[in-house]
Amino acid sequence: MVAYRVSLHGNTLADCIELQDEQEVLHYVRDLAYGVRAKSKTTTRNGIYKLAQRSITALQLQDKETT
């Protein structure tokens, strides 16, 4: 089972919501200004990433068929 953790402010289990549906994660991050917990590909940083902040400067969606 895959789960995504989204949060408005904190980076702790107490402050997050676990979601399993990618579309729901997208809704929370894009429309409700939540951050999503993720691990960077290029560094060892783990944390909450939010749109329009230093880590995620833009959103670009791809069709599932092309990925």
Contacts in CASP RR format, 6 or more apart in sequence:
PFRMAT RR
TARGET T0000
AUTHOR 0000-0000-0000
METHOD contacts of the structure
MODEL  1
MVAYRVSLHGNTLADCIELQDEQEVLHYVRDLAYGVRAKSKTTTRNGIYK
LAQRSITALQLQDKETT
1 20 0 8 1.000
2 20 0 8 1.000
3 18 0 8 1.000
3 19 0 8 1.000
3 20 0 8 1.000
4 18 0 8 1.000
4 19 0 8 1.000
4 20 0 8 1.000
4 22 0 8 1.000
4 25 0 8 1.000
4 36 0 8 1.000
4 37 0 8 1.000
5 13 0 8 1.000
5 16 0 8 1.000
5 17 0 8 1.000
5 18 0 8 1.000
5 19 0 8 1.000
5 36 0 8 1.000
5 37 0 8 1.000
6 16 0 8 1.000
6 17 0 8 1.000
6 19 0 8 1.000
6 25 0 8 1.000
6 28 0 8 1.000
6 29 0 8 1.000
6 34 0 8 1.000
6 35 0 8 1.000
6 36 0 8 1.000
6 37 0 8 1.000
7 15 0 8 1.000
7 16 0 8 1.000
7 17 0 8 1.000
7 34 0 8 1.000
7 35 0 8 1.000
7 37 0 8 1.000
7 48 0 8 1.000
8 15 0 8 1.000
8 33 0 8 1.000
8 34 0 8 1.000
8 35 0 8 1.000
9 15 0 8 1.000
10 16 0 8 1.000
10 48 0 8 1.000
11 37 0 8 1.000
11 47 0 8 1.000
11 48 0 8 1.000
16 37 0 8 1.000
17 28 0 8 1.000
17 34 0 8 1.000
19 25 0 8 1.000
19 28 0 8 1.000
25 36 0 8 1.000
26 61 0 8 1.000
28 34 0 8 1.000
28 35 0 8 1.000
28 36 0 8 1.000
29 35 0 8 1.000
29 36 0 8 1.000
29 50 0 8 1.000
29 51 0 8 1.000
30 51 0 8 1.000
30 59 0 8 1.000
33 50 0 8 1.000
33 51 0 8 1.000
34 50 0 8 1.000
35 48 0 8 1.000
35 49 0 8 1.000
35 50 0 8 1.000
35 51 0 8 1.000
36 48 0 8 1.000
36 49 0 8 1.000
36 50 0 8 1.000
37 46 0 8 1.000
37 47 0 8 1.000
37 48 0 8 1.000
37 49 0 8 1.000
38 46 0 8 1.000
38 47 0 8 1.000
38 49 0 8 1.000
39 45 0 8 1.000
39 46 0 8 1.000
39 47 0 8 1.000
40 46 0 8 1.000
49 55 0 8 1.000
49 56 0 8 1.000
50 56 0 8 1.000
51 59 0 8 1.000
END
